[in-house]
Amino acid sequence: MSNSEITSYIDRLHSLENEKQQAAEMIKELKAEAKSNGFDAEAIAEVVKRMMMKEERLKKLRAKEDAARLYAESKGQLRLF
């Protein structure tokens, strides 16, 4: 491995970390903007999170939520949902 090769990896990783930091700040600002306009920023983030989930993970999450809802209903606790 050459010195220029390792330097290239370091520089590329550094650049990506900077981009990640900038993206995180932009996400924070966007959530604040949504909230200031009366939207639930956490609900929006949850929608995006689910949009990014793989189908198998999403199916497992839905099955878990369905089971919890069923159990709550059997205990007369639908108010939890």
Buried (B, 14 or more C-beta within 10 A) or exposed (E): EEEEEEEEEEEEEEEEEEEEEEEEEEEEEEBEEBEEEEEEBEEBBEEEEEEEEEEEEEEEEEEEEEEEBEEBEEEEEEEEE
